[in-house]
Amino acid sequence: MGRSAGATWVVMAALLGSSACAPEPTALFTVMGTGVAGLGDDDVAAAQAQLYMPMDVIPDGTNAYVVDWNNNRIRRWDRDGDRVWTAVGSARSGDGPDGVAPTESNLNHCTDLAPSPDGRWLLADWHNHRLRWVDFDANTIEAAYGTGDPGFAGDGGPAVDADFSYPVTVRFDSEGALLVADQGNNRVRRIDGGVIQTVVGTGRGTGFDPETGEALDRCVGANALGVLPCYEGDGGPALQATLNNTLGQSGVPMGRIEVDGDGGLWIADTNNHVVRFVDPDTGIIDTVAGAGAIGGDDGDAQSATFASPHDLALAPDGSLYIADTDNHCIRVLRDGVVSTAAGVCGEPGYDGDGGPPGQGRLNSPYGVAVQDDGLVLIADTFNHVLRAFRP
């Protein structure tokens, strides 16, 4: 990479906000991980921490939580101290009991962690098909919503009795209600006052034969046997729209959501290769970026193309960052134009630290987030690292 370790640290310190030297606003850096998949030790420097397919990153002030997906745990990065330790998960796959310490609980490919209005955190325990409360102050983890049985049931009733199918993202809106991206059901559901309702999606393409486990209605793009178009509904009520996510245990986390301060809902409609938006006042859904075709072209938001965007994140300045996973790059929607923010689209790899983010290479980034001070964090999944840059 053409830098000594000392020089690399000086520039990285500038990237992370140190006053030691002038910042390099275009620098891309690895901030966590060795690049080698593994379990690794706890309470280590970020550069010494091992990750195994990090799927997402969740800002917490100047710090962050990292979804260490294949290790079945959530890691916490103390940015100022540059230390990493496990916050949730025993690193054993399973469905842990209630009431134990968060680090003693078994998880099954968890995918998200979100702060709730009451100070607790809500965990999306993806492969266990349920949501769990994490209370770091009380040092406990408890069941929250969902029976743990994969399927679709419970709308109009108590969310504790609902069935989910791979709940991938959890977000609290400005009113304190919870929005859940229910990936395997091709829906977004809302929990308010303990009652659950679908707010986006017809669920088309997600009916299963109970004997074979096979989908009864397959969507184009969902798998090789796809036969139904599942990109419909723009300009109409979000409840009548169709979303398109890969189904079943062979899938990966996708179809993530973001909520803005006005209650607007942004959706990475992964297998439709677009970003969609639900207006909080009208309930109308529209595509805001992407032509609905696979590609990697920048330009006007309606003509730009993506290849399986899995995640998105809003920045303080209103920009929307998009993890364009199968293009191996991070894109940004700003003022109606899509451009590449990090990575060389179409060229997977692991290089470019210390240089402009648009010249570095990523490998299937599944997650992106933006901290309050504008630092963009990338879950560089197949490189098994967390990377960052300042736009």
C-alpha positions as CSV (number, residue, x, y, z in Angstrom):
1,M,0.0,0.0,0.0
2,G,3.1,2.2,-0.1
3,R,2.9,3.5,3.5
4,S,4.8,2.7,6.7
5,A,2.7,1.6,9.6
6,G,3.4,4.9,11.4
7,A,2.4,7.0,8.4
8,T,-0.8,4.9,8.0
9,W,-1.8,5.5,11.6
10,V,-1.2,9.3,11.3
11,V,-3.5,9.5,8.3
12,M,-6.1,7.2,9.8
13,A,-6.1,9.3,13.0
14,A,-6.9,12.3,10.8
15,L,-9.7,10.3,9.1
16,L,-11.2,9.4,12.5
17,G,-11.2,13.0,13.8
18,S,-7.8,13.4,15.7
19,S,-6.4,16.9,15.9
20,A,-2.9,15.5,15.4
21,C,-2.8,16.6,11.8
22,A,-4.9,17.9,9.0
23,P,-7.6,15.5,7.7
24,E,-7.5,13.8,4.4
25,P,-11.2,13.9,3.4
26,T,-10.9,11.5,0.5
27,A,-9.0,8.7,2.3
28,L,-10.3,5.2,2.5
29,F,-9.1,3.1,5.4
30,T,-9.5,-0.2,7.1
31,V,-10.5,0.6,10.7
32,M,-11.3,-2.9,12.0
33,G,-10.3,-6.4,11.1
34,T,-7.2,-8.2,9.8
35,G,-8.7,-9.3,6.5
36,V,-8.6,-12.9,7.6
37,A,-11.9,-14.5,8.6
38,G,-11.9,-15.8,12.1
39,L,-13.3,-15.6,15.7
40,G,-10.3,-13.8,17.2
41,D,-9.8,-12.4,20.7
42,D,-11.8,-9.8,22.6
43,D,-10.8,-6.4,24.0
44,V,-8.1,-5.9,21.3
45,A,-7.1,-3.0,19.1
46,A,-9.4,-2.7,16.1
47,A,-6.7,-3.6,13.6
48,Q,-6.2,-6.9,15.5
49,A,-9.8,-7.9,15.8
50,Q,-11.0,-10.7,13.5
51,L,-14.4,-10.6,11.8
52,Y,-16.2,-13.3,9.8
53,M,-18.4,-11.8,7.1
54,P,-19.4,-8.5,8.8
55,M,-22.9,-7.8,7.4
56,D,-23.7,-4.4,8.8
57,V,-22.6,-1.6,11.1
58,I,-24.7,0.5,13.5
59,P,-23.5,3.9,14.7
60,D,-23.7,4.8,18.3
61,G,-22.5,8.4,18.7
62,T,-18.9,8.3,17.8
63,N,-18.7,4.6,18.4
64,A,-20.3,1.7,16.4
65,Y,-21.6,-1.8,16.6
66,V,-20.6,-4.3,13.9
67,V,-22.7,-7.3,12.9
68,D,-20.2,-10.1,13.0
69,W,-22.6,-12.3,11.1
70,N,-20.8,-15.7,10.7
71,N,-19.6,-15.5,14.3
72,N,-23.1,-15.0,15.6
73,R,-22.4,-12.0,17.6
74,I,-22.3,-8.1,17.7
75,R,-19.0,-6.4,18.3
76,R,-18.6,-2.9,19.7
77,W,-16.0,-0.5,18.4
78,D,-14.8,2.2,20.8
79,R,-13.6,4.7,18.2
80,D,-11.7,7.0,20.6
81,G,-9.9,4.2,22.4
82,D,-9.7,2.1,19.2
83,R,-10.7,-1.1,21.0
84,V,-13.1,-3.9,20.1
85,W,-15.0,-6.3,22.2
86,T,-18.1,-8.5,22.0
87,A,-21.4,-6.8,23.1
88,V,-23.9,-9.5,22.3
89,G,-23.6,-13.2,21.5
90,S,-21.7,-16.2,22.8
91,A,-20.3,-16.9,19.2
92,R,-22.3,-20.2,19.3
93,S,-25.2,-20.7,16.9
94,G,-28.5,-21.3,18.6
95,D,-31.5,-19.8,20.3
96,G,-30.4,-18.6,23.7
97,P,-32.6,-18.4,26.8
98,D,-34.0,-15.2,28.3
99,G,-32.5,-13.4,31.3
100,V,-28.9,-14.3,30.7
101,A,-26.1,-11.7,30.0
102,P,-26.1,-10.6,26.3
103,T,-22.6,-12.2,25.8
104,E,-23.8,-15.5,27.1
105,S,-26.8,-15.8,24.7
106,N,-26.6,-18.0,21.6
107,L,-27.7,-16.2,18.4
108,N,-28.3,-17.4,14.9
109,H,-26.9,-15.1,12.3
110,C,-28.2,-11.9,13.8
111,T,-28.5,-8.9,11.4
112,D,-29.3,-5.7,13.2
113,L,-29.3,-3.8,16.5
114,A,-31.3,-0.6,17.0
115,P,-31.6,1.8,19.9
116,S,-35.2,2.1,21.3
117,P,-36.7,5.2,22.9
118,D,-36.6,3.6,26.3
119,G,-32.8,3.2,26.2
120,R,-32.7,-0.5,25.4
121,W,-31.6,-2.0,22.1
122,L,-33.6,-4.3,19.8
123,L,-31.8,-7.2,18.1
124,A,-32.9,-8.8,14.9
125,D,-32.1,-12.5,15.5
126,W,-32.5,-13.2,11.8
127,H,-32.2,-17.0,11.5
128,N,-34.2,-17.4,14.7
129,H,-37.1,-15.5,13.2
130,R,-37.6,-13.2,16.1
131,L,-36.6,-10.0,17.8
132,R,-34.9,-9.7,21.2
133,W,-34.4,-6.9,23.8
134,V,-30.9,-6.1,24.8
135,D,-30.4,-4.1,28.0
136,F,-26.8,-3.2,28.4
137,D,-27.4,-1.4,31.7
138,A,-29.1,-4.4,33.2
139,N,-26.8,-6.8,31.3
140,T,-29.7,-9.0,30.1
141,I,-31.2,-10.2,26.9
142,E,-35.0,-11.0,26.7
143,A,-37.5,-12.1,24.1
144,A,-39.3,-9.1,22.4
145,Y,-41.5,-10.1,19.4
146,G,-42.1,-13.2,17.4
147,T,-42.7,-16.8,18.1
148,G,-39.5,-18.0,16.5
149,D,-41.5,-20.1,14.0
150,P,-40.8,-19.0,10.4
151,G,-43.9,-17.8,8.5
152,F,-46.3,-15.0,8.2
153,A,-49.0,-14.6,10.9
154,G,-50.2,-12.2,13.5
155,D,-51.2,-9.0,11.7
156,G,-53.8,-7.1,13.7
157,G,-52.8,-8.8,16.9
158,P,-50.0,-8.9,19.6
159,A,-46.6,-8.7,18.0
160,V,-45.3,-11.2,20.6
161,D,-47.5,-13.8,18.9
162,A,-46.5,-12.9,15.3
163,D,-44.5,-15.1,13.0
164,F,-41.6,-13.5,11.1
165,S,-39.5,-14.9,8.3
166,Y,-35.9,-13.6,8.5
167,P,-36.5,-10.2,10.1
168,V,-33.5,-8.4,8.7
169,T,-33.8,-4.7,9.9
170,V,-35.4,-2.9,12.9
171,R,-35.9,0.8,13.0
172,F,-37.8,3.1,15.4
173,D,-39.6,6.0,13.8
174,S,-40.0,9.5,15.1
175,E,-43.2,8.4,16.9
176,G,-41.5,5.5,18.7
177,A,-43.2,2.8,16.6
178,L,-41.0,0.0,15.3
179,L,-40.6,-0.9,11.7
180,V,-39.4,-4.3,10.7
181,A,-38.1,-5.4,7.3
182,D,-39.5,-8.9,7.2
183,Q,-37.3,-10.2,4.5
184,G,-38.7,-13.7,3.9
185,N,-42.2,-12.3,3.8
186,N,-41.4,-9.5,1.3
187,R,-43.0,-7.0,3.6
188,V,-42.3,-4.2,6.0
189,R,-44.3,-4.4,9.2
190,R,-45.0,-1.9,11.9
191,I,-45.4,-2.5,15.7
192,D,-47.2,0.2,17.6
193,G,-48.7,-0.2,21.0
194,G,-47.7,-3.9,20.9
195,V,-49.8,-4.5,17.8
196,I,-48.3,-5.5,14.5
197,Q,-49.5,-4.6,11.0
198,T,-48.0,-4.8,7.5
199,V,-47.4,-1.4,6.0
200,V,-45.5,-2.3,2.8
201,G,-45.8,-5.2,0.5
202,T,-48.4,-7.8,-0.6
203,G,-46.1,-10.7,0.2
204,R,-46.4,-11.9,-3.3
205,G,-43.8,-14.6,-4.0
206,T,-43.4,-15.7,-0.4
207,G,-46.1,-18.4,0.0
208,F,-44.6,-21.8,1.0
209,D,-45.8,-25.3,0.6
210,P,-45.8,-26.6,4.2
211,E,-44.8,-30.1,3.1
212,T,-41.9,-29.3,0.7
213,G,-40.9,-25.9,2.0
214,E,-40.9,-24.6,-1.6
215,A,-42.3,-21.2,-2.5
216,L,-45.7,-21.4,-4.2
217,D,-45.3,-18.1,-6.1
218,R,-41.7,-17.5,-7.2
219,C,-40.5,-14.1,-8.2
220,V,-38.2,-13.3,-11.1
221,G,-34.8,-12.8,-9.6
222,A,-35.6,-14.6,-6.4
223,N,-34.0,-17.8,-7.7
224,A,-33.4,-19.7,-10.9
225,L,-37.0,-20.8,-11.0
226,G,-38.4,-17.3,-10.8
227,V,-41.6,-16.8,-12.9
228,L,-43.5,-13.9,-11.3
229,P,-42.7,-10.2,-11.7
230,C,-42.3,-8.8,-8.2
231,Y,-41.6,-5.1,-9.1
232,E,-45.0,-3.5,-9.0
233,G,-46.9,-0.8,-7.2
234,D,-45.1,2.4,-7.9
235,G,-47.3,5.4,-7.6
236,G,-49.9,3.6,-5.5
237,P,-50.4,2.5,-1.9
238,A,-47.4,0.8,-0.4
239,L,-49.6,-2.1,0.8
240,Q,-50.3,-3.0,-2.9
241,A,-46.6,-2.9,-3.9
242,T,-44.4,-6.0,-4.3
243,L,-40.9,-6.4,-3.0
244,N,-38.3,-8.9,-4.1
245,N,-36.0,-10.7,-1.7
246,T,-34.3,-14.0,-1.9
247,L,-36.1,-16.6,0.2
248,G,-35.1,-19.5,2.5
249,Q,-32.0,-20.6,4.3
250,S,-29.8,-20.3,1.3
251,G,-30.4,-16.5,1.2
252,V,-28.4,-13.7,2.8
253,P,-29.6,-10.6,4.6
254,M,-31.1,-8.1,2.1
255,G,-34.0,-5.7,1.7
256,R,-32.9,-3.4,4.5
257,I,-34.7,-0.2,5.4
258,E,-34.0,3.2,6.8
259,V,-36.3,5.8,8.4
260,D,-35.8,9.5,8.2
261,G,-36.7,12.2,10.7
262,D,-40.0,12.9,9.0
263,G,-41.1,9.3,9.1
264,G,-40.2,8.6,5.4
265,L,-39.3,5.0,4.7
266,W,-36.4,4.1,2.4
267,I,-36.2,0.5,1.1
268,A,-33.3,-1.3,-0.6
269,D,-35.5,-3.5,-2.9
270,T,-32.6,-5.8,-3.5
271,N,-33.7,-8.2,-6.2
272,N,-35.5,-5.5,-8.0
273,H,-32.2,-3.5,-8.1
274,V,-33.8,-0.3,-7.0
275,V,-34.3,2.0,-4.0
276,R,-37.9,2.8,-3.1
277,F,-39.5,5.4,-0.8
278,V,-42.8,5.5,1.1
279,D,-44.2,8.9,1.7
280,P,-45.2,9.1,5.4
281,D,-48.2,11.5,4.7
282,T,-49.7,9.6,1.7
283,G,-48.5,6.0,2.1
284,I,-47.6,6.1,-1.6
285,I,-44.5,4.2,-2.7
286,D,-42.2,5.2,-5.6
287,T,-38.8,4.2,-6.9
288,V,-36.3,7.0,-6.2
289,A,-33.2,5.5,-7.6
290,G,-32.6,2.7,-10.1
291,A,-34.0,1.7,-13.5
292,G,-35.0,-1.8,-12.4
293,A,-32.2,-3.4,-14.4
294,I,-28.9,-4.8,-13.3
295,G,-25.9,-2.6,-14.0
296,G,-23.6,-0.1,-12.5
297,D,-24.1,3.2,-14.3
298,D,-24.0,6.6,-12.5
299,G,-26.2,9.5,-13.5
300,D,-29.7,10.6,-13.1
301,A,-31.4,8.7,-10.3
302,Q,-34.1,7.3,-12.6
303,S,-31.6,5.9,-15.1
304,A,-28.8,4.8,-12.8
305,T,-28.5,1.1,-12.4
306,F,-27.6,-1.1,-9.5
307,A,-26.7,-4.8,-8.9
308,S,-28.5,-6.1,-5.8
309,P,-28.4,-3.1,-3.4
310,H,-28.6,-4.7,0.1
311,D,-28.4,-1.7,2.5
312,L,-28.7,2.1,2.7
313,A,-28.0,4.8,5.1
314,L,-28.9,8.5,5.5
315,A,-26.2,11.0,6.1
316,P,-26.7,14.2,8.2
317,D,-26.6,16.3,5.0
318,G,-29.5,14.3,3.5
319,S,-27.4,12.2,1.1
320,L,-28.4,8.5,0.9
321,Y,-25.5,6.0,0.8
322,I,-26.3,2.6,-0.9
323,A,-24.4,-0.6,-0.5
324,D,-24.4,-1.8,-4.1
325,T,-23.3,-5.2,-3.1
326,D,-23.0,-7.2,-6.3
327,N,-21.2,-4.2,-7.9
328,H,-18.7,-4.2,-5.0
329,C,-19.1,-0.5,-4.4
330,I,-20.9,2.2,-2.4
331,R,-23.1,4.6,-4.3
332,V,-24.6,7.9,-3.1
333,L,-27.9,9.5,-4.1
334,R,-27.5,13.3,-3.8
335,D,-29.7,16.0,-5.4
336,G,-31.3,13.5,-7.7
337,V,-28.0,12.1,-9.0
338,V,-26.4,8.8,-8.3
339,S,-22.6,8.6,-8.2
340,T,-20.0,6.2,-6.9
341,A,-18.7,7.1,-3.4
342,A,-16.3,4.2,-2.7
343,G,-15.0,1.2,-4.5
344,V,-14.5,0.5,-8.2
345,C,-17.9,-0.8,-9.4
346,G,-17.6,-4.2,-11.0
347,E,-14.1,-4.8,-9.7
348,P,-13.9,-6.8,-6.4
349,G,-10.7,-6.7,-4.4
350,Y,-9.1,-5.4,-1.3
351,D,-6.8,-2.5,-1.9
352,G,-6.6,1.3,-1.9
353,D,-6.2,2.1,1.8
354,G,-4.8,5.6,2.2
355,G,-6.1,6.8,-1.2
356,P,-9.3,8.2,-2.7
357,P,-12.3,6.0,-1.8
358,G,-13.3,5.8,-5.5
359,Q,-10.0,4.1,-6.3
360,G,-10.0,1.5,-3.6
361,R,-11.6,-1.9,-4.1
362,L,-14.2,-3.6,-2.0
363,N,-15.6,-7.1,-2.0
364,S,-19.3,-7.5,-1.7
365,P,-20.1,-4.8,0.9
366,Y,-23.4,-5.7,2.5
367,G,-23.7,-2.8,4.9
368,V,-23.2,0.9,5.1
369,A,-23.8,3.5,7.8
370,V,-23.0,7.2,8.5
371,Q,-22.0,8.5,11.9
372,D,-23.2,11.9,13.2
373,D,-20.0,13.6,12.2
374,G,-20.3,12.3,8.6
375,L,-17.8,9.4,8.7
376,V,-19.1,6.7,6.3
377,L,-18.6,3.2,7.6
378,I,-18.6,0.2,5.2
379,A,-19.1,-3.5,6.2
380,D,-16.7,-4.9,3.6
381,T,-18.2,-8.3,4.0
382,F,-16.1,-10.7,1.9
383,N,-12.9,-8.9,2.9
384,H,-13.9,-9.5,6.6
385,V,-13.2,-5.9,7.6
386,L,-14.8,-2.6,8.5
387,R,-13.6,0.4,6.3
388,A,-14.3,4.1,6.5
389,F,-13.9,7.3,4.6
390,R,-15.0,11.0,4.8
391,P,-16.8,12.3,1.8
